[in-house]
């Protein structure tokens, strides 16, 4: 990553810090102020970052978009910002102008669609490619985050050629990126809590049992973050990279949420505490766009179908980092 | 309900003091200063072309050398001792590949060694004879040794003539390494060594040991007063006794020192700085592919038997293992890049190794479960031999090179908890 990419991500973090307060997240969960919040986020221009410079974007690719998605996960952005960022990039790459001011989610096969209640549009797979449709949420908001169990596709706004699978790959990659960011913040909150909360006359973090748990938490977070980063190397979403990223994020999420809540104790699950804002979303992303078993089976088949003689060759050729 | 209410009450009361303005606190926190172990510790890295260029040649060499060697033998990887194989590698210039040419080395960088080692381990080449000398002892001598030590020892390591072992653990010093009691005393013309080491891998087939011993103070002085010595294992007073494991393997030894007279120049580096010198080696010892590939021969044999249309449960099992391995390989490459830049990524290596040995343990466990999930099907005999070998060994993978609990303690320190 170049200094310029870091600069963009840092600027985005500062923007989020002023806009996405925990109060704003809670208001959004009650359906309040979301239109204003989206307008403010959209006006910042970061959701257009993948558009070419002549169309008002920053012309960044997926690799440079990853730090923004990670930051959105860290900040617990309650609206489908990351999804819109990537969807606008996909649309523009196909010569379709993104709907002005529109918030876009990924439709398609998934028991939950995070952010569906805040989305004006959805990208969905179609017979010969992808459709951008007007979208309305279907079913319950199971996790109280503004999600839905599906989207009702309305008028087709644009038809894109290409592989219909692009939708699920983008959706799973973005979910893995957001989970990676959110898990990073959950780790930070757990470390802070362990440093401040006193029991038996010492801070929790002084207990070896807690230290060992937090070390495992850190391992899982960093491994999931590395895997998610890998899904964003290259020009497009590769099924092998996405499969590894979503599988790893989902597996890590279970361990991370369990340890974080164990370290926090019951207070971490209360409405007034922020931890649950993150862990409820992490659990929703776990259920969205393919479970670890789903992606593991795909990844396993890809390994068997590949001509790489050894698994180490497969890791190197299909799942390695790319540095510009 | 009462405990919850009590705990909430206590927490809420405390939050008034500690979190007066949680919203602003959460959003303005400087992440870099708070969490010291993040994705930034593993910057994306790729192996440069000059190192990748070596891969084809290494693959061809391995294919020739290991032709016809069955999987259950190859599964020994870096526990497999074969002096002839090591000398064939030396003939190619592949022992001490990172050492300067003036000392007989290859003059290449850490990435070249990564490529070489990755291919050797993935194929299950028997690298144990030169492994310790190549990975640790030669770099140690290069860094801390005298010019005389470098000139006399390093070229012979590179030629595959000298094999090394490491004397760290003692009967009463396992993870608590700073409590070692083996002692070297100054005597006219050199040092007198007394004490005992244990779990010394291949001491019975090695020429030299790099030993961590006490030169001043007592166990109570902990890390202070420790020094490293180059011990010629053929000297009078050295007794090597193999330890037989339940499997019949005799890789480990006890090594006894009874008034062993060491020459003046057996001291490596600075007297009393042994602990610091040992720690400098640890990032090298813990960050390489050997921490993720110890069960790879088994995984690839099993995968090859699954064929093109596997049972969906087996495909998922394989995919899960691949998904866990992938970020670990990236982390190993990233750590290699940090080492190549002259950094000492100790915490990163601890985090990588703890997860790496876990996957090495999981692979035989998963494949055992897969094989026995269908007791009605006859399993491949070579798969069973390879599986059984690793099933009897995998529980100790988290012990060698720093135990899981010690590593997690180091990670906790990196996280600022201790």
Interface residues (C-beta under 8 A of the other chain):
Chain A: X1 X16 X17 X18 X20 X21 X22 X23 X70 X74 X75 X180 X184 X187 X188 X191 X192 X194 X195 X196 X197 X205 X206 X208 X210 X211 X212 X214 X215 X216 X218 X219 X222 X223 X224 X225 X226 X227 X229 X230 X233 X243 X244 X247 X248 X251 X265 X266 X267 X270 X272 X274 X292 X293 X295 X296 X297 X298 X299 X300 X301 X302 X303 X304 X305 X310 X311 X312 X313 X314 X315 X316 X319 X320 X321 X322 X323
Chain B: X4 X7 X8 X11 X12 X14 X18 X22 X23 X24 X26 X27 X28 X29 X31 X34 X35 X37 X38 X39 X41 X42 X43 X44 X45 X46 X118 X119 X121 X122 X123 X289 X293 X296 X299 X300 X303 X306 X307 X308 X310 X312 X314 X315 X316 X317 X318 X319 X320 X322 X323 X324 X325 X326 X327 X328 X329 X330 X331 X333 X334 X351 X354 X355 X405 X407 X408 X409 X411 X412 X415 X416 X417 X418
